[in-house]
Amino acid sequence: MKFASVTLALLGAATLVSGHPVKGRCRPSKGGANKPSYPIATPGTGYEPSQPITTLTPGSGEGANPGYPAIPHPGSGTGAEPSYPIPTPTPGTGGNDNLPGYPSVPAPGNGNGGNPSYPTPGKEGKPYPTPGNGTVGHPSYPTPGNGTQPSYPTFPLPGNGTKPGNGTTKRNTMTILATNDIHTRLDQFNKGGTDCRQKDIDSNTCYGGAARIQYLVSKFRSERDDVVLLDAGDQFQGTLFFNVYGASASAEIMNQLMYTAMCIGNHEFDKGVEYAGTFFKNLTFPVISSNIDLQTAPKLAEAGVKPYIVLKEYGVGIIGYITNTTSQITTGAKGIVFRNPVPVVQKYVDELQSQGIKRIICLSHNGYAQDKYLAENVRGLNLIVGGHSHSLLLNNQTVPGVEGPYPTEVTNPDNKTTYIVQSHRYGDYLGHVSLTWNNADELVNFTGESILLDQTIPIDNSTAAKVAEWRKGFAALTEQVVGQASADLPNAGCGAGECAIGNLIADSMLDNRQAEGGQIAFVNSGSIRAALEKGNISVADVLTILPFGNSMMQFPYTGAQIMEVLERQAAGKSKAGVPLTSISQWAGLKFSYDATAPEFSRVKSVVIVDAQGKEEPLDLNKTYQAVTNDFVAGGGDGIMPPVSAAPGDLQSDVFITYISKLKTVSPKLEGRIRKI
């Protein structure tokens, strides 16, 4: 009996919308005699992965939560878009502390747990200040008392006729909580971004998750009535929650959290603009993006996407924007026009100011460096809440991996300060900002910090139970072990140079195609979405590391074309002049480059390495058989001009096969990419 590809089975439930697959994503595996088969998670009868999902209905089985589909139900063939249920937020009921993956009592920190990227909160032994007390730092987070969670207030709180909110007086304070680049990390995760294991729990190295975010947001709201919750995009894609449930789980959690607004991230287009529009329609809060030409994306206009919103109670305008490279880095955004955000944001700042709105914030999915550039060139901004680059900004600059202070201060063309904040990725940190304006609309006080969501932060039990129920839909894949890792294989640093996990993935691609004459393989580092930790490697781990459903492609490529790809990577820009987001990972090839040399003469040596390890210089006139994934072959990330080739096996299946063959993986740095 033959089983379908496990990746295809999972993606079939999530990527088939309106009765047809999204172009450039899920393709059938070629199969093969040596390919292992994997049991398909079938959490209920009637589950047909090959059929489109048209309606997600509440689960009727035992333990189902209202608004949560117990299984992805087969579509009716009508082509209707998914209907995401809108939940009614309910307070946690307590009494359910023994949830899978969580300690029964919030465990105290024991130092950094061997993870240099995560500092221990309060290691100086000093209590954190209470939110909004005018100091920079963390709020205090007491452990739960009677086992109940705070109720969710109506938000924003209206005025009572005498306080701000009655239409005559503006609030002068605002507490902003912010998330960015969640990538469907709805459950807690380890330092590598994959599922928490018992050893992670025991060492207090589990982070984030919707239950911790819910607890902390609810606590802030119980103590303050000026809380604004923002998201800087990229809720989509990255774990099996998305592969199995599509956008429905994220929509339910976001609506429950009662966000004030979100901007659009590039990964919101991974399944196409129509799917993104359906997601936005089913959110109970505004979605903003100012630099998308909505005439080229009418589904977004239909979904109510606007360039900005005004929070009248505060007299604050919030403008959204996204990287204008989105159509180059996201397959589902092809054909949509993304404009340079600098003049567009200035246009809407001027428009808001003409309406008497002088307090202006941006919600950005454009990256830390580009946000700093925009802040230097746009007048009238108080604050940019950012995402996209996964940048960790902290007041403690000694923490490894920190890119800048929280906030980063930039002098704008008005010779005033625009503040920039961003809080890493996946929800391991929650951004916290307290703002105070005077009656002349001048920002007179700014305090804040990225709050680490480690195991010292309690959980909201109701949310944790909901997430645990969802996990049942793919539990079998988390338990199926395909191999072992002899050491931790981090993905941090892959974008800047050679990394061990990148070598392993590229090696798997080349191994898959050597029988067909493949000689070199390369993969975009941006596709490597998580790390591997020492120990068992599960199917779920692989699908978290490589979540995009990309297919293998092989094509002839001359030495001159290979050299151009390498030179553009060394220069950091595509043929169209678009900045490259990262360097690629290679197999069957080694090269060195001098970053100080003139552009397009930086590559100093290139050798081709055959299966026996023999090296020979790259011949510019020779044609080689190159292997990559369909995203890169289609021009994605600007790594190379598009080429035509037949799609092959799914990249995640190839990686699973390779790990299964090796049994234990011990990749290391080999000097494949050398910066001289």
Sequence and secondary structure as in RCSB ss.txt:
>XXXX:A:sequence
MKFASVTLALLGAATLVSGHPVKGRCRPSKGGANKPSYPIATPGTGYEPSQPITTLTPGSGEGANPGYPAIPHPG
SGTGAEPSYPIPTPTPGTGGNDNLPGYPSVPAPGNGNGGNPSYPTPGKEGKPYPTPGNGTVGHPSYPTPGNGTQP
SYPTFPLPGNGTKPGNGTTKRNTMTILATNDIHTRLDQFNKGGTDCRQKDIDSNTCYGGAARIQYLVSKFRSERD
DVVLLDAGDQFQGTLFFNVYGASASAEIMNQLMYTAMCIGNHEFDKGVEYAGTFFKNLTFPVISSNIDLQTAPKL
AEAGVKPYIVLKEYGVGIIGYITNTTSQITTGAKGIVFRNPVPVVQKYVDELQSQGIKRIICLSHNGYAQDKYLA
ENVRGLNLIVGGHSHSLLLNNQTVPGVEGPYPTEVTNPDNKTTYIVQSHRYGDYLGHVSLTWNNADELVNFTGES
ILLDQTIPIDNSTAAKVAEWRKGFAALTEQVVGQASADLPNAGCGAGECAIGNLIADSMLDNRQAEGGQIAFVNS
GSIRAALEKGNISVADVLTILPFGNSMMQFPYTGAQIMEVLERQAAGKSKAGVPLTSISQWAGLKFSYDATAPEF
SRVKSVVIVDAQGKEEPLDLNKTYQAVTNDFVAGGGDGIMPPVSAAPGDLQSDVFITYISKLKTVSPKLEGRIRK
I
>XXXX:A:secstr
     HHHHHHHHHHEETTEE TTS       TT         STT  TTS         STT  TT  SS    
 SS                     TTS SS     S TT TTS  TTTTS     TTSSSSS       SSS   
    SS    SSSTTSSSS   EEEEEEE   TT  S B TTSSB  HHHHHTT  B  HHHHHHHHHHHHHH S
 EEEEE S  SSSSHHHHHHTTHHHHHHHHHHT SEEE  GGGGTT HHHHHHHHHT SS EE SSB GGG HHH
HHTT BSEEEETTTTEEEEEEE TTHHHH GGGTT  B  HHHHHHHHHHHHHHTT  EEEEEEES HHHHHHHH
HH SS  EEE  SS  EE S TTSTTEEE SSEEEE TTSSEEEEE B STTSEEEEEEEEE TTS EEEEEEEE
EE STTS   HHHHHHHHHHHGGGHHHHH EEEEESS B  TTTTTS  HHHHHHHHHHHHHHGGGT  EEEEEG
GG  S B SEEEEHHHHHHHS S  BEEEEEEEHHHHHHHHHHHHHTB TTS B S  EEEESEEEEE TTS TT
  EEEEEEE TT  EEE  TTSEEEEEEEHHHHTTGGGSS        SBHHHHHHHHHHHHSEE     SSEEE
 
